[in-house]
Amino acid sequence: MRITDHRYNGEIERFNLAVRMIGHEARTGTIRKCTGFTEDRIRKIYGSYFKSNADNVIKRRRGKSPTQVSIFINTNKHQFESTVLACLFVMCGVVAFDTKGMPSTTCGLDKVGVGQRLCEAFERYRQLHPNPNFTFEKAWGLFNALTQANELILSNCESCNGKYIHDRYALNYHFCASCELLDAAVRM
């Protein structure tokens, strides 16, 4: 093996990540942010590896990524699933929370590493929720709402002491979605 063969490792990682993200129906802008590839290169990868398949079920989403945070907390089910997804971000090492519940991106990760770990977290989420409410793009939006915009935080439930996703700028009712669902079931 020649010493110069290592120069392609980074390119191969970026290419594999682009293919993986296209498989999750990520938007071109999201793939571009994680891989550094141009829009044309991403379209060519899609055309070469996905579009020509006869049983192609992968759709290309157009437009900007969703940025509304209300989708993550508007129902107990959504709040529960977004909490699971945020915990998977932590488990996969892409998000770290301080003692006050303030999230940030894990230090030392490059963009490709962030993309790979987000894909890993999303794949685990899909295993836990066979009929998920959130797409990869929504997971990307949750990641950004946690780490970039700081619109969402993890709070402690007063009933079970578990963590749950909470809108930083809204009233806090101090109970997680699981406890609220359990309380509603008991009242019936």
ROGU-525916 format. One line per 10 residues: number of its first residue (from 1); their letters; for each residue z, x, y of N, C-alpha, C, O. Coordinates in pm, 1 decimal. Layout:
ROGU-525916
NUM = A = Z X Y Z X Y Z X Y Z X Y | ...;
***
This chain:
ROGU-525916
1 = MRITDHRYNG = 0.0 84.0 -117.7 0.0 0.0 0.0 0.0 88.4 123.8 73.3 187.1 131.6 | -81.8 52.2 218.7 -89.5 129.3 341.8 18.1 83.6 438.4 64.9 -30.0 431.7 | 56.3 171.2 526.6 157.5 140.0 627.2 109.8 27.6 718.5 191.0 -53.0 764.1 | -19.2 20.9 745.6 -72.2 -79.3 838.3 -75.5 -219.8 779.0 -97.4 -315.8 852.9 | -54.5 -235.3 648.5 -58.1 -368.1 588.0 53.9 -457.7 639.1 41.2 -580.0 633.3 | 161.4 -401.2 688.3 272.4 -481.1 740.1 237.0 -551.9 870.0 305.0 -646.9 908.8 | 133.3 -508.2 936.8 97.8 -568.4 1064.6 51.8 -713.1 1050.5 49.7 -786.6 1149.2 | 15.0 -755.2 930.1 -31.8 -891.9 908.9 79.8 -987.3 867.0 57.6 -1108.2 860.9 | 197.9 -936.2 838.3 307.4 -1022.0 793.5 342.3 -1129.7 895.6 361.7 -1245.7 859.4 | 350.2 -1092.4 1021.5 381.9 -1189.4 1126.3 274.7 -1296.3 1139.2 305.5 -1413.6 1160.2;
11 = EIERFNLAVR = 149.5 -1256.2 1126.8 38.2 -1351.4 1134.3 42.2 -1448.8 1016.5 17.2 -1568.1 1033.7 | 72.9 -1399.3 899.7 81.3 -1485.1 780.9 196.5 -1584.1 794.8 181.6 -1700.9 758.9 | 310.5 -1539.7 845.9 424.1 -1630.1 867.5 387.5 -1740.8 966.3 420.5 -1857.3 943.8 | 320.6 -1705.9 1073.7 281.2 -1805.1 1173.4 180.4 -1903.3 1114.0 188.5 -2023.6 1139.1 | 86.1 -1852.8 1036.1 -13.8 -1938.7 972.4 52.9 -2035.5 874.1 24.6 -2155.2 875.6 | 141.4 -1983.3 789.0 211.3 -2068.4 692.5 295.8 -2174.6 762.0 303.8 -2288.6 716.1 | 358.3 -2136.7 872.5 436.3 -2233.2 949.4 346.2 -2341.5 1007.7 382.5 -2459.1 1005.7 | 229.7 -2304.1 1059.4 136.2 -2403.0 1114.5 93.0 -2502.1 1006.8 88.0 -2622.6 1031.7 | 61.8 -2452.5 888.2 21.5 -2540.2 777.8 136.9 -2632.6 738.8 116.4 -2751.4 713.9 | 255.5 -2578.5 733.7 374.6 -2657.5 698.3 399.3 -2766.6 802.5 429.6 -2880.6 767.1;
21 = MIGHEARTGT = 386.7 -2732.6 928.9 410.1 -2830.0 1035.7 300.4 -2936.1 1040.1 329.1 -3052.7 1066.9 | 177.0 -2898.0 1014.6 68.7 -2996.2 1007.4 97.7 -3093.2 893.2 73.4 -3213.2 905.8 | 149.2 -3042.0 782.6 186.7 -3126.8 669.8 293.8 -3228.9 705.8 301.3 -3335.2 644.3 | 376.4 -3197.5 804.6 478.9 -3291.0 853.6 427.7 -3376.4 969.4 504.5 -3450.0 1031.4 | 298.7 -3366.6 998.3 232.2 -3441.6 1105.2 286.6 -3407.3 1244.0 299.7 -3494.3 1330.0 | 317.9 -3280.2 1264.0 361.9 -3234.3 1395.2 243.3 -3235.0 1491.5 128.7 -3216.9 1450.5 | 271.6 -3255.3 1616.2 167.3 -3256.0 1718.6 124.0 -3113.5 1749.1 196.9 -3017.7 1723.3 | 5.8 -3101.5 1803.8 -51.4 -2970.6 1834.6 38.5 -2891.1 1928.7 57.6 -2771.0 1909.4 | 93.8 -2957.3 2030.6 180.5 -2887.3 2126.4 305.9 -2831.8 2061.0 351.3 -2722.9 2096.0 | 361.8 -2905.5 1967.1 481.5 -2859.4 1896.5 448.8 -2738.2 1811.0 523.9 -2640.7 1808.9;
31 = IRKCTGFTED = 336.2 -2744.7 1740.4 294.1 -2631.5 1656.4 266.1 -2509.7 1743.4 301.1 -2397.2 1707.5 | 203.3 -2532.7 1857.4 171.7 -2422.1 1949.0 298.5 -2353.4 1998.9 302.5 -2230.9 2010.3 | 402.9 -2432.4 2028.9 527.6 -2374.0 2077.3 595.5 -2286.4 1972.5 658.7 -2186.3 2006.6 | 582.9 -2323.2 1846.8 650.5 -2248.3 1740.5 567.5 -2130.5 1688.0 623.3 -2029.6 1644.8 | 435.7 -2143.3 1691.8 352.3 -2038.3 1632.5 284.2 -1948.9 1735.1 252.6 -1833.6 1705.8 | 261.8 -2000.7 1854.0 187.4 -1924.4 1953.9 37.0 -1935.2 1935.9 -38.3 -1872.7 2010.6 | -8.8 -2013.4 1837.7 -151.9 -2032.1 1816.4 -210.8 -2119.1 1927.1 -140.6 -2199.7 1988.3 | -338.5 -2101.9 1951.5 -407.1 -2185.6 2048.3 -433.4 -2323.4 1987.5 -427.4 -2340.6 1865.8 | -462.4 -2420.1 2072.5 -493.2 -2554.9 2024.3 -616.5 -2553.7 1935.5 -622.7 -2625.4 1835.6 | -713.8 -2472.7 1971.8 -836.3 -2463.0 1892.0 -805.7 -2408.2 1751.9 -858.3 -2458.5 1652.6;
41 = RIRKIYGSYF = -722.3 -2307.0 1744.5 -687.1 -2248.4 1614.1 -613.2 -2350.5 1527.1 -636.0 -2356.6 1406.3 | -526.7 -2428.8 1586.3 -452.4 -2530.1 1511.0 -548.1 -2638.1 1461.0 -536.2 -2682.9 1347.0 | -642.2 -2680.1 1544.5 -741.0 -2779.2 1501.5 -826.9 -2725.9 1386.9 -861.4 -2800.0 1294.9 | -860.7 -2598.3 1393.0 -941.4 -2538.3 1285.8 -862.4 -2529.8 1155.0 -918.7 -2550.4 1047.5 | -734.6 -2500.1 1163.1 -651.0 -2496.9 1042.8 -645.1 -2636.4 981.8 -658.0 -2652.3 860.4 | -625.4 -2737.2 1066.3 -622.8 -2875.3 1017.8 -756.8 -2911.5 953.6 -759.8 -2969.9 845.2 | -866.1 -2877.6 1019.1 -999.1 -2909.6 967.4 -1028.6 -2840.5 835.6 -1092.5 -2898.3 747.6 | -982.5 -2717.1 821.5 -1010.3 -2640.5 700.4 -924.0 -2681.3 581.8 -971.2 -2682.1 468.1 | -799.0 -2715.0 607.2 -705.8 -2734.7 496.7 -664.3 -2879.7 473.3 -614.0 -2912.0 365.7 | -683.9 -2966.8 570.0 -636.3 -3104.1 555.6 -746.5 -3208.3 569.0 -751.2 -3303.1 490.7;
51 = KSNADNVIKR = -833.9 -3192.6 665.6 -932.5 -3295.7 697.2 -1035.1 -3314.2 585.6 -1080.8 -3425.9 561.6 | -1071.0 -3207.2 518.5 -1176.7 -3214.2 418.1 -1129.9 -3272.8 284.4 -1213.6 -3306.4 200.6 | -998.3 -3285.9 262.2 -948.1 -3343.4 137.5 -980.8 -3492.5 131.6 -965.1 -3563.9 230.6 | -1025.9 -3538.5 16.7 -1062.4 -3679.6 0.3 -940.2 -3770.5 8.4 -949.5 -3881.7 60.4 | -826.5 -3724.9 -42.0 -705.0 -3806.5 -41.7 -613.0 -3770.7 75.0 -490.7 -3777.9 63.5 | -673.1 -3732.4 186.5 -596.2 -3689.5 303.1 -513.6 -3805.1 359.7 -568.1 -3907.7 400.5 | -382.8 -3787.2 361.6 -294.2 -3887.8 420.5 -224.7 -3832.5 544.9 -145.4 -3902.0 608.3 | -254.3 -3709.0 579.0 -195.2 -3644.3 696.3 -270.2 -3690.4 820.6 -391.6 -3673.2 831.7 | -196.2 -3748.7 913.3 -255.8 -3795.7 1038.1 -227.8 -3695.7 1148.9 -124.7 -3628.4 1149.3 | -319.4 -3687.3 1240.9 -300.0 -3602.7 1358.7 -250.4 -3691.2 1471.0 -321.5 -3780.2 1517.7;
61 = RRGKSPTQVS = -129.0 -3666.5 1513.7 -70.2 -3741.3 1625.0 -121.3 -3682.4 1755.4 -136.7 -3560.9 1767.6 | -146.9 -3766.5 1850.2 -198.6 -3722.1 1979.9 -97.0 -3749.2 2089.2 -6.5 -3831.2 2074.0 | -114.0 -3679.4 2198.2 -27.9 -3700.3 2313.5 95.7 -3612.0 2311.5 109.8 -3522.5 2228.2 | 184.1 -3639.9 2405.3 306.3 -3562.4 2418.7 408.3 -3603.6 2313.7 404.3 -3714.6 2260.7 | 498.9 -3512.4 2285.1 608.2 -3543.2 2194.5 702.8 -3641.7 2260.1 723.2 -3636.5 2381.4 | 761.7 -3732.8 2180.6 857.1 -3827.9 2239.1 981.0 -3757.2 2292.4 1029.0 -3660.8 2232.7 | 1032.3 -3805.6 2404.8 1149.2 -3740.8 2465.3 1265.4 -3836.6 2489.6 1370.9 -3793.7 2536.1 | 1248.8 -3964.0 2459.5 1356.4 -4061.2 2480.2 1470.9 -4033.8 2383.1 1448.0 -4022.2 2262.7 | 1592.1 -4023.6 2433.0 1707.8 -4000.7 2345.3 1769.5 -4130.5 2296.3 1850.2 -4129.2 2203.3 | 1733.3 -4241.5 2356.6 1794.0 -4369.0 2317.1 1763.1 -4404.7 2172.1 1841.7 -4474.8 2108.5;
71 = IFINTNKHQF = 1650.8 -4358.3 2118.6 1614.8 -4388.2 1980.3 1718.5 -4333.4 1882.3 1735.1 -4388.3 1773.4 | 1787.4 -4227.7 1919.0 1882.9 -4165.2 1828.9 2017.4 -4236.6 1824.7 2097.1 -4213.7 1733.7 | 2042.8 -4322.5 1922.2 2175.3 -4385.4 1929.8 2170.7 -4535.9 1951.4 2275.6 -4598.0 1968.3 | 2051.8 -4596.4 1951.5 2043.1 -4738.5 1986.4 2092.2 -4831.8 1875.9 2128.5 -4945.7 1905.1 | 2094.5 -4787.7 1750.5 2151.7 -4866.1 1641.2 2243.4 -4776.7 1559.9 2234.3 -4654.1 1567.1 | 2331.5 -4837.8 1483.0 2421.5 -4758.6 1398.5 2344.3 -4678.0 1295.2 2379.1 -4563.7 1265.7 | 2239.7 -4738.0 1240.6 2159.1 -4666.9 1140.3 2091.1 -4544.6 1201.4 2090.7 -4437.2 1141.3 | 2034.3 -4560.4 1319.2 1969.8 -4447.3 1386.1 2072.9 -4340.6 1423.2 2047.0 -4221.2 1408.3 | 2187.8 -4383.0 1470.6 2291.6 -4287.4 1506.7 2339.4 -4210.8 1382.7 2363.0 -4090.2 1388.7 | 2353.0 -4280.9 1272.3 2393.8 -4215.5 1148.4 2289.7 -4113.0 1104.1 2324.5 -3999.6 1070.8;
81 = ESTVLACLFV = 2162.1 -4152.3 1103.5 2056.3 -4060.2 1060.9 2040.8 -3942.7 1157.0 2014.8 -3830.8 1112.8 | 2055.9 -3965.1 1285.1 2044.6 -3853.4 1379.7 2162.9 -3758.1 1364.0 2148.0 -3637.6 1383.9 | 2279.6 -3810.6 1328.7 2394.3 -3724.0 1302.5 2369.4 -3639.4 1178.9 2400.6 -3520.3 1177.3 | 2313.4 -3700.6 1075.4 2278.5 -3624.9 953.9 2178.6 -3515.0 987.7 2193.1 -3401.2 942.9 | 2078.1 -3548.7 1066.0 1976.4 -3450.3 1104.1 2036.8 -3337.2 1186.8 2002.7 -3220.8 1165.8 | 2125.2 -3369.2 1279.5 2190.9 -3264.9 1359.6 2276.0 -3174.9 1271.1 2279.5 -3053.5 1291.3 | 2344.0 -3232.7 1173.9 2424.7 -3151.3 1081.2 2335.2 -3062.2 995.5 2372.8 -2949.6 962.9 | 2216.9 -3111.8 958.8 2122.0 -3028.9 884.3 2069.4 -2914.6 970.1 2044.3 -2805.2 919.5 | 2052.5 -2939.8 1100.4 2014.3 -2831.1 1190.8 2119.4 -2720.1 1186.4 2086.1 -2601.6 1184.6 | 2244.9 -2759.5 1184.7 2353.5 -2661.1 1179.7 2352.3 -2588.5 1045.6 2364.5 -2466.1 1040.2;
91 = MCGVVAFDTK = 2337.6 -2664.6 937.8 2338.1 -2604.4 804.2 2221.5 -2508.0 784.5 2235.4 -2406.9 715.7 | 2108.0 -2538.6 844.1 1990.9 -2451.6 831.3 1993.5 -2336.7 930.5 1905.2 -2250.9 928.9 | 2093.2 -2334.5 1016.1 2112.6 -2221.0 1105.5 2027.1 -2219.8 1229.4 2003.7 -2113.1 1286.1 | 1979.0 -2336.1 1274.2 1896.2 -2338.7 1394.4 1974.7 -2386.7 1516.1 1933.9 -2361.6 1629.5 | 2086.5 -2455.3 1494.2 2171.9 -2504.3 1602.2 2315.6 -2465.2 1572.1 2360.9 -2471.2 1457.8 | 2385.5 -2425.6 1676.1 2528.5 -2395.5 1665.0 2602.7 -2478.0 1769.9 2554.4 -2495.2 1881.8 | 2719.8 -2528.6 1733.2 2802.1 -2607.8 1825.3 2928.8 -2530.8 1857.7 2988.3 -2467.3 1770.6 | 2969.8 -2537.1 1984.3 3096.9 -2475.5 2020.2 3210.4 -2574.9 1993.7 3186.0 -2683.9 1941.8 | 3331.5 -2539.2 2028.1 3447.8 -2622.8 1998.1 3446.9 -2754.1 2075.4 3512.2 -2849.8 2033.8 | 3374.9 -2760.9 2186.5 3366.5 -2883.5 2265.6 3249.4 -2972.0 2223.4 3225.4 -3076.7 2283.6;
101 = GMPSTTCGLD = 3176.3 -2929.7 2119.4 3062.7 -3007.5 2071.6 2933.6 -2980.3 2145.2 2835.4 -3052.2 2126.6 | 2932.0 -2878.1 2228.4 2810.8 -2845.7 2303.9 2716.9 -2762.0 2216.5 2755.9 -2655.8 2167.9 | 2594.8 -2808.8 2196.4 2499.7 -2739.7 2109.0 2417.9 -2634.4 2182.5 2400.7 -2639.7 2304.2 | 2368.0 -2538.6 2104.9 2274.4 -2439.4 2155.6 2193.4 -2386.8 2038.1 2232.3 -2401.1 1922.2 | 2080.1 -2325.8 2070.4 1999.0 -2264.3 1966.2 2071.1 -2140.6 1915.7 2130.0 -2065.6 1993.5 | 2065.9 -2119.9 1785.1 2129.9 -2003.2 1726.2 2067.0 -1876.8 1781.7 1944.7 -1865.8 1789.9 | 2150.6 -1781.7 1819.6 2102.8 -1655.9 1877.8 2027.0 -1574.0 1774.0 2055.4 -1580.9 1654.5 | 1931.9 -1497.8 1820.9 1860.1 -1404.6 1735.7 1740.3 -1464.0 1663.2 1677.7 -1394.8 1582.9 | 1706.6 -1588.4 1688.3 1591.3 -1648.7 1623.1 1470.3 -1644.4 1714.5 1478.4 -1678.3 1832.5 | 1357.4 -1602.1 1657.7 1233.5 -1611.4 1733.7 1175.3 -1751.3 1713.5 1231.8 -1831.3 1638.9;
111 = KVGVGQRLCE = 1065.1 -1781.0 1777.9 1006.5 -1914.4 1772.1 963.7 -1952.2 1630.5 977.8 -2067.5 1589.8 | 912.0 -1855.9 1556.4 870.0 -1883.1 1418.7 992.7 -1915.1 1332.8 988.3 -2006.3 1250.2 | 1099.9 -1842.0 1351.7 1223.7 -1868.9 1278.4 1279.5 -2006.3 1308.5 1327.6 -2075.5 1218.8 | 1273.4 -2046.1 1435.6 1317.9 -2180.3 1474.2 1232.0 -2284.9 1404.5 1284.3 -2381.4 1348.9 | 1100.8 -2266.2 1407.1 1009.5 -2361.2 1342.4 1033.0 -2371.4 1192.7 1032.7 -2481.2 1137.0 | 1053.4 -2257.5 1126.9 1077.6 -2258.4 982.5 1207.1 -2331.5 949.0 1211.9 -2408.6 853.2 | 1310.0 -2308.3 1025.9 1439.0 -2372.8 998.5 1437.3 -2521.2 1033.2 1503.9 -2601.1 967.3 | 1362.2 -2558.3 1135.2 1346.7 -2700.5 1165.6 1271.8 -2771.6 1053.1 1306.2 -2883.9 1016.3 | 1169.5 -2706.0 998.9 1096.9 -2763.7 884.6 1189.7 -2779.0 764.8 1186.6 -2881.2 696.3 | 1271.3 -2678.9 739.7 1366.5 -2685.1 628.2 1465.3 -2800.4 647.3 1492.5 -2874.8 553.0;
121 = AFERYRQLHP = 1518.6 -2815.3 767.3 1611.9 -2924.0 795.4 1543.4 -3059.7 779.5 1602.0 -3152.3 723.5 | 1420.3 -3072.0 828.2 1348.0 -3198.5 816.9 1317.9 -3231.1 671.3 1327.0 -3347.2 631.2 | 1282.5 -3131.8 592.3 1254.5 -3154.8 450.3 1380.6 -3200.9 376.9 1373.1 -3288.7 290.9 | 1493.1 -3144.3 409.1 1619.0 -3189.0 348.8 1654.0 -3330.9 394.4 1703.3 -3411.6 315.6 | 1628.7 -3360.1 519.6 1650.9 -3494.8 571.9 1566.2 -3595.6 494.5 1614.5 -3703.5 460.2 | 1440.9 -3561.3 467.0 1352.4 -3650.8 391.6 1401.6 -3670.4 248.6 1380.0 -3776.3 189.7 | 1467.7 -3568.8 192.2 1525.0 -3584.5 58.9 1643.0 -3680.3 61.6 1661.4 -3758.9 -31.4 | 1722.6 -3674.5 167.0 1839.0 -3761.6 179.0 1801.0 -3904.4 217.6 1868.5 -3999.8 178.8 | 1693.9 -3918.5 293.3 1648.5 -4049.3 340.7 1502.6 -4069.4 299.2 1411.9 -4032.5 373.7 | 1479.1 -4127.4 181.4 1340.2 -4146.0 134.7 1254.9 -4232.3 228.1 1133.5 -4213.4 235.8;
131 = NPNFTFEKAW = 1317.0 -4325.7 298.2 1246.8 -4407.6 398.0 1305.1 -4377.9 535.5 1377.6 -4459.8 592.1 | 1273.0 -4260.3 589.0 1338.5 -4217.5 713.2 1291.6 -4295.8 835.5 1179.2 -4345.7 841.4 | 1381.4 -4304.3 932.0 1347.6 -4365.9 1059.8 1283.2 -4266.8 1155.5 1219.7 -4306.7 1253.1 | 1299.3 -4137.2 1127.9 1252.2 -4035.5 1220.4 1141.4 -3950.9 1158.0 1149.0 -3910.7 1041.9 | 1039.6 -3925.4 1237.7 931.3 -3836.2 1199.3 970.0 -3693.3 1237.2 1076.7 -3669.8 1294.0 | 882.6 -3599.0 1205.3 908.3 -3460.7 1244.4 914.7 -3449.3 1396.3 997.2 -3375.2 1449.7 | 829.4 -3520.9 1464.7 829.1 -3515.4 1611.1 958.3 -3569.4 1670.1 1007.1 -3517.7 1770.7 | 1014.1 -3673.0 1608.5 1143.2 -3724.2 1654.9 1252.4 -3620.4 1627.4 1343.0 -3602.5 1708.8 | 1243.8 -3552.4 1513.5 1339.9 -3445.8 1483.6 1327.7 -3333.8 1586.9 1428.4 -3277.3 1629.7 | 1207.1 -3302.4 1626.1 1183.4 -3202.2 1730.8 1245.5 -3249.9 1862.8 1305.0 -3171.1 1936.3;
141 = GLFNALTQAN = 1231.0 -3377.8 1891.2 1290.7 -3434.7 2011.9 1442.9 -3429.8 2007.5 1507.6 -3402.3 2108.6 | 1499.6 -3456.4 1890.3 1645.1 -3446.8 1875.4 1691.6 -3303.5 1896.0 1792.0 -3279.5 1963.1 | 1619.7 -3209.1 1838.9 1652.2 -3067.4 1856.0 1650.7 -3029.9 2004.4 1742.0 -2962.7 2052.3 | 1547.9 -3072.9 2076.6 1538.2 -3042.1 2219.5 1644.6 -3114.3 2301.1 1698.2 -3058.1 2396.7 | 1675.8 -3238.9 2264.1 1780.2 -3313.6 2335.3 1916.7 -3248.1 2315.8 2002.3 -3254.2 2404.1 | 1936.3 -3186.2 2201.4 2062.9 -3117.5 2174.3 2070.1 -2981.4 2243.0 2171.6 -2947.6 2303.9 | 1962.5 -2903.5 2233.2 1969.9 -2763.2 2275.6 1914.7 -2735.4 2414.4 1965.4 -2647.0 2483.6 | 1813.2 -2807.7 2456.5 1750.3 -2778.1 2585.1 1802.6 -2868.1 2697.1 1845.5 -2820.1 2802.0 | 1798.3 -2998.0 2673.1 1834.7 -3093.7 2777.2 1984.2 -3122.9 2780.0 2035.3 -3174.0 2879.6 | 2054.2 -3091.4 2672.8 2197.6 -3120.2 2660.2 2229.8 -3266.1 2689.7 2332.2 -3296.9 2750.7;
151 = ELILSNCESC = 2141.7 -3355.8 2645.9 2163.9 -3498.7 2666.0 2249.6 -3558.4 2555.0 2314.9 -3660.9 2574.6 | 2249.3 -3494.1 2438.7 2327.3 -3542.1 2325.0 2430.7 -3437.3 2286.3 2406.7 -3317.1 2297.7 | 2545.9 -3485.0 2240.5 2651.7 -3395.6 2193.5 2710.7 -3453.5 2065.7 2682.7 -3567.7 2029.4 | 2791.6 -3374.7 1998.8 2866.9 -3423.3 1883.9 3008.0 -3456.5 1930.6 3075.2 -3374.3 1992.8 | 3051.3 -3576.5 1900.0 3186.9 -3618.8 1932.9 3265.1 -3639.1 1804.7 3206.9 -3649.7 1696.8 | 3397.2 -3644.4 1816.2 3482.3 -3672.0 1700.9 3515.7 -3819.8 1696.0 3550.2 -3880.1 1797.6 | 3505.3 -3877.7 1577.5 3541.0 -4017.4 1556.1 3693.2 -4028.7 1550.8 3759.3 -3950.1 1482.8 | 3748.1 -4125.5 1621.9 3893.0 -4144.1 1623.2 3945.4 -4205.2 1493.6 4064.6 -4196.2 1464.0 | 3857.7 -4266.4 1417.6 3900.2 -4330.3 1292.7 3898.8 -4232.3 1175.0 3998.3 -4220.3 1103.6 | 3788.0 -4163.1 1154.5 3774.5 -4074.1 1037.4 3774.9 -3926.1 1073.0 3776.6 -3841.5 983.6;
161 = NGKYIHDRYA = 3773.4 -3893.6 1200.7 3770.0 -3756.8 1251.7 3639.2 -3683.8 1217.5 3631.2 -3561.2 1225.5 | 3538.2 -3760.8 1179.5 3407.2 -3702.7 1153.1 3328.6 -3685.6 1281.7 3364.2 -3741.4 1385.6 | 3222.9 -3608.9 1273.9 3136.0 -3585.7 1389.5 3027.1 -3691.6 1394.9 2983.9 -3742.2 1291.3 | 2983.0 -3724.8 1514.4 2870.4 -3814.6 1531.7 2799.0 -3782.4 1662.0 2858.4 -3731.9 1757.2 | 2668.1 -3813.4 1663.4 2585.4 -3791.6 1782.1 2622.0 -3894.2 1888.3 2640.0 -4012.7 1860.5 | 2632.1 -3844.5 2010.1 2673.3 -3930.5 2120.8 2595.3 -3891.0 2245.3 2572.2 -3772.6 2269.9 | 2555.3 -3989.4 2322.9 2487.9 -3964.7 2450.0 2589.6 -3908.3 2548.6 2692.0 -3971.0 2575.6 | 2561.8 -3793.1 2600.6 2655.2 -3723.5 2688.9 2684.5 -3801.2 2816.8 2793.1 -3788.5 2873.3 | 2590.0 -3880.5 2862.2 2604.4 -3948.7 2990.3 2637.8 -4097.3 2977.2 2639.6 -4169.1 3077.1 | 2664.0 -4143.8 2855.4 2696.6 -4285.4 2835.0 2845.0 -4301.1 2804.6 2916.9 -4203.4 2783.8;
171 = LNYHFCASCE = 2888.8 -4426.4 2802.6 3026.7 -4453.4 2763.7 3046.4 -4415.9 2617.8 2958.4 -4440.0 2535.2 | 3157.8 -4358.8 2586.0 3187.7 -4319.8 2449.4 3284.3 -4421.8 2390.5 3392.5 -4443.6 2444.9 | 3246.5 -4483.2 2281.4 3331.4 -4582.4 2217.0 3424.8 -4519.2 2113.4 3507.3 -4588.8 2054.3 | 3412.7 -4390.4 2091.4 3503.3 -4310.9 2010.6 3499.3 -4339.1 1861.1 3589.3 -4297.6 1788.1 | 3396.4 -4409.0 1814.7 3385.1 -4435.6 1672.0 3243.5 -4402.0 1625.3 3145.9 -4430.5 1694.6 | 3233.8 -4341.4 1507.8 3103.4 -4304.9 1452.9 3034.3 -4428.5 1395.7 3095.8 -4533.9 1379.3 | 2906.3 -4413.5 1365.9 2827.9 -4525.5 1313.5 2880.3 -4571.6 1178.7 2879.0 -4691.5 1150.7 | 2925.9 -4481.0 1095.0 2978.0 -4517.8 962.8 3101.8 -4605.6 975.9 3113.3 -4707.1 907.3 | 3193.0 -4568.0 1062.2 3315.2 -4647.3 1081.5 3283.9 -4782.6 1143.9 3347.0 -4882.4 1109.0 | 3188.0 -4787.6 1235.4 3149.3 -4915.1 1295.6 3085.6 -5006.7 1191.5 3112.4 -5126.9 1190.1;
181 = LLDAAVRM = 3000.6 -4950.4 1103.8 2939.5 -5031.3 998.3 3045.6 -5081.2 900.4 3041.2 -5196.1 856.3 | 3140.4 -4994.5 866.9 3247.8 -5031.8 775.8 3334.9 -5140.4 838.0 3374.5 -5235.2 770.2 | 3364.2 -5126.7 964.9 3445.6 -5225.1 1036.1 3373.7 -5361.4 1041.6 3435.7 -5466.5 1025.2 | 3243.0 -5356.8 1064.9 3165.9 -5481.1 1069.8 3162.7 -5548.5 932.4 3167.2 -5671.2 923.2 | 3155.0 -5468.3 825.4 3153.7 -5524.1 689.2 3289.0 -5586.2 653.8 3294.3 -5687.8 584.5 | 3398.0 -5525.7 701.1 3532.2 -5577.1 672.8 3554.0 -5709.8 745.0 3617.0 -5800.9 691.3 | 3501.3 -5720.0 867.7 3519.2 -5841.6 946.8 3443.3 -5960.2 889.0 3478.9 -6075.0 915.7 | 3339.1 -5934.4 810.0 3257.9 -6044.7 754.2 3326.7 -6110.6 641.9 3273.3 -6204.9 583.5;
***
